[in-house]
């Protein structure tokens, strides 16, 4: 790459970063540069600029460790891949404009510098997007595992009564985890009544209902009764429309009403005591 151009970029880096930040603030829906602390914005901007210029000389290449650390950080900050791509575009455009203003780029060498910029930015863009995609997939995978573990726990609330709150979409893999935790919990807690709370399940279709029915059947085999609670009106309408048979279930609209039914099944009730 042109040595004069490399020197000019490094000498004007503070101005490039400052103007790049202003460009990023103008992006539609941008939150990071508006709501994060100034120190964090400046530190992250400097790291981004260092990464962007790490392959500025032909003998240099993108530092894999720096690339991995930065992409991990921006994934945590909530940068989308679209935002990352826009950040690269804005950095290139800002740098090009500043070099024009300082006389490094002119009409006589414009074509050559465009070629140099493309040779500099395009490999960097590919490396950053690939690293970002890898880190994003890893993060989503870890979050999915954490959600599965947290949202498939059987919780004892009274003697002989346990509740399993279900949150999010139920697929085949997750249904298997629910079944294992449910059966294991029923035996360990000696539960006689189990309440499956689907308040946090956004959609109940034929497949989800099939998994729930399987879970209930398994609970009955180990000597407990399964109740389905948290049936919202739209869920009830879907169940009827799909023709899903839940006749063998005790169902209630809320967990509170389900708990009253569970207490009745174990010959107990909650009463107010006058002082």
C-alpha positions as CSV (number, residue, x, y, z in Angstrom):
1,X,0.0,0.0,0.0
2,X,1.1,3.6,-0.6
3,X,3.4,4.6,2.2
4,X,2.2,8.2,2.1
5,X,-1.4,7.0,2.6
6,X,-0.4,4.8,5.5
7,X,1.4,7.6,7.3
8,X,-1.5,10.0,6.7
9,X,-4.0,7.5,8.2
10,X,-1.9,6.9,11.3
11,X,-1.2,10.6,11.8
12,X,-4.9,11.6,11.5
13,X,-6.3,8.6,13.4
14,X,-7.8,10.8,16.2
15,X,-9.8,12.9,13.7
16,X,-10.9,9.7,11.8
17,X,-12.2,8.1,15.0
18,X,-14.0,11.3,16.1
19,X,-15.8,11.8,12.8
20,X,-16.5,8.1,12.5
21,X,-18.3,8.2,15.9
22,X,-20.4,11.1,14.6
23,X,-21.3,9.1,11.5
24,X,-22.3,6.1,13.7
25,X,-24.5,8.2,15.9
26,X,-26.5,9.2,12.9
27,X,-27.4,5.6,12.0
28,X,-31.1,4.7,12.3
29,X,-31.9,2.8,15.5
30,X,-28.4,3.2,16.9
31,X,-28.2,2.9,20.7
32,X,-24.6,2.1,21.6
33,X,-23.1,5.5,20.7
34,X,-26.0,7.3,22.3
35,X,-26.5,5.5,25.6
36,X,-23.2,3.9,26.6
37,X,-20.7,5.8,28.8
38,X,-18.3,8.0,26.9
39,X,-15.3,6.2,28.2
40,X,-16.6,2.9,26.9
41,X,-17.5,4.4,23.5
42,X,-14.0,5.9,23.1
43,X,-12.3,2.7,24.2
44,X,-14.4,0.6,21.9
45,X,-13.9,3.0,19.0
46,X,-10.1,3.0,19.5
47,X,-10.1,-0.8,19.5
48,X,-12.2,-0.9,16.3
49,X,-9.8,1.6,14.6
50,X,-6.8,-0.5,15.6
51,X,-8.5,-3.5,14.2
52,X,-9.4,-1.7,11.0
53,X,-5.8,-0.6,10.5
54,X,-4.1,-3.8,11.6
55,X,-3.7,-4.9,7.9
56,X,-3.2,-1.5,6.5
57,X,0.3,-2.4,5.2
58,X,0.7,-5.2,2.7
59,X,2.9,-7.2,5.0
60,X,0.4,-7.1,7.8
61,X,-2.6,-9.3,8.5
62,X,-5.5,-9.2,10.8
63,X,-4.5,-10.3,14.3
64,X,-6.8,-13.3,15.0
65,X,-6.7,-12.8,18.8
66,X,-7.6,-9.1,18.6
67,X,-10.3,-10.0,16.1
68,X,-11.8,-12.6,18.3
69,X,-11.7,-10.4,21.4
70,X,-13.4,-7.5,19.6
71,X,-16.2,-9.5,18.0
72,X,-16.9,-11.1,21.4
73,X,-17.2,-7.7,22.9
74,X,-19.5,-6.2,20.2
75,X,-21.8,-9.2,20.3
76,X,-22.3,-8.5,24.1
77,X,-22.9,-4.9,23.3
78,X,-25.7,-5.9,20.9
79,X,-24.1,-4.9,17.6
80,X,-25.9,-6.6,14.7
81,X,-24.0,-7.9,11.7
82,X,-25.7,-5.2,9.7
83,X,-24.3,-2.6,12.2
84,X,-20.8,-4.1,12.0
85,X,-20.9,-3.9,8.2
86,X,-22.1,-0.3,8.4
87,X,-19.3,0.5,10.9
88,X,-16.8,-0.8,8.4
89,X,-18.3,1.2,5.5
90,X,-18.4,4.4,7.6
91,X,-14.8,4.0,8.7
92,X,-13.7,3.6,5.1
93,X,-15.7,6.6,3.9
94,X,-14.6,8.8,6.7
95,X,-10.9,7.9,6.2
96,X,-11.2,8.5,2.4
97,X,-12.8,12.0,3.0
98,X,-10.1,13.0,5.5
99,X,-7.3,11.9,3.1
100,X,-8.9,14.0,0.4
101,X,-9.1,17.0,2.7
102,X,-5.4,16.6,3.5
103,X,-4.4,16.4,-0.1
104,X,-3.3,12.8,0.0
105,X,-6.0,11.8,-2.5
106,X,-6.7,13.9,-5.5
107,X,-8.1,13.7,-9.0
108,X,-4.7,12.4,-10.4
109,X,-4.5,9.4,-8.1
110,X,-8.2,8.8,-7.2
111,X,-8.5,5.5,-9.2
112,X,-5.3,4.1,-7.6
113,X,-6.4,4.9,-4.1
114,X,-9.9,3.4,-4.6
115,X,-8.2,0.2,-5.6
116,X,-5.9,0.4,-2.6
117,X,-8.9,0.9,-0.3
118,X,-10.8,-2.0,-1.7
119,X,-7.7,-4.3,-1.3
120,X,-7.4,-3.1,2.3
121,X,-11.0,-3.1,3.4
122,X,-12.6,-6.2,1.6
123,X,-10.4,-8.9,3.2
124,X,-10.8,-7.2,6.6
125,X,-14.6,-7.1,6.1
126,X,-14.7,-10.8,5.3
127,X,-12.6,-11.6,8.3
128,X,-14.7,-9.5,10.7
129,X,-18.0,-10.8,9.5
130,X,-16.8,-14.4,9.6
131,X,-15.5,-13.9,13.2
132,X,-18.7,-12.1,14.2
133,X,-20.9,-14.9,12.8
134,X,-18.9,-17.6,14.6
135,X,-19.1,-15.7,17.9
136,X,-22.8,-14.9,17.5
137,X,-23.6,-18.6,16.9
138,X,-21.5,-19.6,19.9
139,X,-23.3,-17.0,22.1
140,X,-26.8,-18.1,20.9
141,X,-25.9,-21.7,21.5
142,X,-24.9,-21.0,25.1
143,X,-28.0,-18.9,25.7
144,X,-30.2,-21.7,24.3
145,X,-28.6,-24.3,26.6
146,X,-29.0,-21.9,29.6
147,X,-32.6,-21.3,28.7
148,X,-33.3,-25.0,28.4
149,X,-31.8,-25.7,31.8
150,X,-33.5,-22.8,33.5
151,X,-36.9,-23.3,32.0
152,X,-37.3,-27.1,32.5
153,X,-37.0,-27.3,36.3
154,X,-39.6,-29.0,38.5
155,X,-40.1,-26.8,41.6
156,X,-41.7,-28.1,44.8
157,X,-44.2,-25.5,46.1
158,X,-46.1,-27.6,48.7
159,X,-45.8,-31.1,50.0
160,X,-46.8,-33.4,47.2
161,X,-47.3,-30.5,44.8
162,X,-44.7,-29.4,42.2
163,X,-44.7,-26.9,39.4
164,X,-42.8,-26.9,36.1
165,X,-42.9,-23.4,34.4
166,X,-42.3,-23.7,30.7
167,X,-40.8,-20.7,28.8
168,X,-40.2,-20.3,25.1
169,X,-40.6,-22.6,22.1
170,X,-40.8,-26.4,22.8
171,X,-39.0,-28.4,20.1
172,X,-38.2,-32.1,20.1
173,X,-34.8,-31.7,21.8
174,X,-36.2,-29.5,24.5
175,X,-39.2,-31.8,25.0
176,X,-36.8,-34.6,25.8
177,X,-35.1,-32.5,28.5
178,X,-38.5,-31.6,30.0
179,X,-39.5,-35.2,30.1
180,X,-36.3,-36.2,31.9
181,X,-36.4,-33.4,34.4
182,X,-40.1,-34.0,35.0
183,X,-39.9,-37.7,35.8
184,X,-36.7,-37.3,37.8
185,X,-38.3,-34.5,39.8
186,X,-41.5,-36.3,40.5
187,X,-39.7,-39.3,41.9
188,X,-37.2,-37.3,44.0
189,X,-39.9,-34.9,45.4
190,X,-42.5,-37.6,45.8
191,X,-45.0,-35.4,44.1
192,X,-48.6,-36.5,43.7
193,X,-49.7,-33.6,41.6
194,X,-47.6,-31.8,38.9
195,X,-48.6,-28.5,37.3
196,X,-47.2,-27.8,33.8
197,X,-47.4,-24.0,33.5
198,X,-47.4,-23.0,29.8
199,X,-48.0,-19.2,30.5
200,X,-44.6,-18.5,28.9
201,X,-45.1,-20.7,25.8
202,X,-45.9,-18.4,22.9
203,X,-47.4,-20.9,20.6
204,X,-49.1,-24.3,21.2
205,X,-49.4,-26.3,18.0
206,X,-50.0,-30.0,17.3
207,X,-46.3,-30.9,18.0
208,X,-46.2,-28.9,21.2
209,X,-49.4,-30.5,22.4
210,X,-48.1,-33.9,21.5
211,X,-45.0,-33.3,23.7
212,X,-47.2,-32.1,26.6
213,X,-49.5,-35.2,26.3
214,X,-46.5,-37.5,26.3
215,X,-45.1,-35.8,29.4
216,X,-48.5,-36.1,31.2
217,X,-48.7,-39.8,30.3
218,X,-45.2,-40.4,31.6
219,X,-46.1,-38.6,34.9
220,X,-49.1,-40.9,35.3
221,X,-46.9,-44.0,34.9
222,X,-44.9,-43.0,37.9
223,X,-48.0,-42.5,40.0
224,X,-48.7,-38.7,39.8
225,X,-51.4,-36.6,38.3
226,X,-50.5,-33.9,35.7
227,X,-52.4,-30.6,35.3
228,X,-52.0,-28.1,32.5
229,X,-52.2,-24.4,33.7
230,X,-51.7,-21.0,32.1
231,X,-54.0,-21.6,29.1
232,X,-54.6,-18.1,27.6
233,X,-57.7,-17.5,25.5
234,X,-55.7,-17.5,22.2
235,X,-54.1,-20.8,23.2
236,X,-57.5,-22.3,24.0
237,X,-58.8,-21.2,20.6
238,X,-55.8,-22.8,18.9
239,X,-56.2,-26.0,20.7
240,X,-59.9,-26.2,19.8
241,X,-59.2,-25.3,16.1
242,X,-56.5,-28.0,15.8
243,X,-58.8,-30.6,17.4
244,X,-56.2,-31.4,20.1
245,X,-57.8,-33.7,22.7
246,X,-56.9,-32.7,26.3
247,X,-59.9,-34.4,27.9
248,X,-57.6,-36.4,30.2
249,X,-56.1,-33.2,31.6
250,X,-57.3,-31.0,34.4
251,X,-56.8,-27.5,32.8
252,X,-57.0,-24.0,34.2
253,X,-56.4,-20.5,32.9
254,X,-54.0,-19.5,35.7
255,X,-51.4,-21.0,38.0
256,X,-53.3,-19.7,41.0
257,X,-56.5,-21.6,40.0
258,X,-54.4,-24.6,39.2
259,X,-52.8,-24.5,42.7
260,X,-56.3,-24.5,44.2
261,X,-57.2,-27.6,42.2
262,X,-54.0,-29.3,43.2
263,X,-54.6,-28.6,46.9
264,X,-58.1,-30.0,46.6
265,X,-56.7,-33.2,44.9
266,X,-54.4,-33.7,48.0
267,X,-57.3,-33.0,50.4
268,X,-56.1,-29.5,51.4
269,X,-57.1,-26.0,51.0
270,X,-56.0,-22.5,51.9
271,X,-58.3,-20.7,54.3
272,X,-58.2,-17.3,55.9
273,X,-57.7,-17.4,59.7
274,X,-59.3,-14.6,61.7
275,X,-57.1,-13.1,64.4
